[in-house]
Amino acid sequence: AKRRILRALTALLDAHLPTIAGCEIRDNPYVPLCRRCRDLVVERGDATPLGWISREERYVEKLATPDVTVADLIGDLDPIKAARGGHDLASEMTMHYGLLPRANRGIFAVNELPDLAGKIQVALFNIMQEGDVQIKGYPVRLELDVALVFSANPEDYTARGKIVTPLKDRIGSEIRTHYPETLEEGIAITTQEAWTERAFGQAEIPQYLRELVEQGAFTAREDKKVDKRSGVSQRLPISTIELAVSNAEGRALLHGETRVVPRIGELYTALPGVTGKLELEYEGEMKGADTVVREIVRTATGKIFDR
């Protein structure tokens, strides 16, 4: 849900925002940054053509991967643009803006920040502290008005990179998410996210089955045979309930039933969707994923039955 939280930030922005029409970096009509817009305002004055951008258009997202370059994020000089426009390469008119300048007056999100190479993270220092960028060594300062947000997993258990300390120091706030703290919270999230409303009608999912599926996730998070570092995400109960409903539909079709109601036995047909979502400790690996998951289902069923 990290990405969903980031995308929800657009709800805090104005519904519409005026910009200079055709500007790549969505310039403010009163304080234009790029050379084209500055010249246009001088030439046209109050007749400068305007455009409007919505909240959703003010959100730009980049998935961090090791092959991302500074040119991707910040920009580069474009020789083809220079040739076509008859400009000198030293001219500001030859710049091709990267994703970050194009997010001007909006929100720029970098997903999975540790995957971004250290030297690329360094390129973000100036933007976060001084609020400017420099393109390809050319001394142009673009004082961007942009909110930078990042997502990352709290513990990287693979051979990935890390967030460089000076960048972490420049991040204003760190928000930590957590798993649902109560069964009711978990059920609400799973009900919202799971694909259970099918084309020919909604399955009747008994409340005890919803509780059982959610209890399975809670039990897995407490199980010593499951790796605590990688954890057990909310995707586990979501997939489990979807697979249980699918199997109940198959059973209903086989027997000519008109009502689709998943049973506890359906959870065992959902095991393939559960085993792939658990990282096991050594003891769990020795027992086997199927055995561990069957134990989790059995324990969860016992707890819900006792309730």
Salt bridges, closest charged atoms under 4 A:
GLU24 OE2 - LYS81 NZ 3.15
GLU24 OE1 - ARG102 NH2 2.75
ASP39 OD1 - ARG35 NH1 3.53
GLU61 OE2 - ARG3 NE 3.34
GLU61 OE2 - ARG7 NH2 3.10
ASP76 OD1 - LYS136 NZ 3.75
GLU92 OE2 - ARG35 NH2 3.77
GLU92 OE2 - ARG38 NH2 3.48
GLU112 OE2 - LYS2 NZ 3.92
GLU112 OE1 - ARG160 NH2 3.51
ASP115 OD1 - ARG160 NE 2.70
ASP132 OD2 - ARG141 NH1 2.43
ASP156 OD1 - ARG160 NH1 3.44
GLU174 OE1 - ARG176 NE 3.16
GLU181 OE2 - HIS178 ND1 3.94
GLU193 OE2 - ARG4 NH1 2.48
GLU204 OE1 - ARG259 NH2 2.73
GLU222 OE1 - LYS303 NZ 3.50
ASP223 OD1 - LYS225 NZ 3.41
ASP227 OD1 - ARG229 NE 3.79
GLU249 OE1 - ARG198 NH1 2.89
GLU257 OE1 - ARG251 NH1 3.79
GLU266 OE1 - ARG251 NH2 2.74
GLU295 OE1 - LYS225 NZ 3.45
GLU295 OE2 - LYS287 NZ 3.27
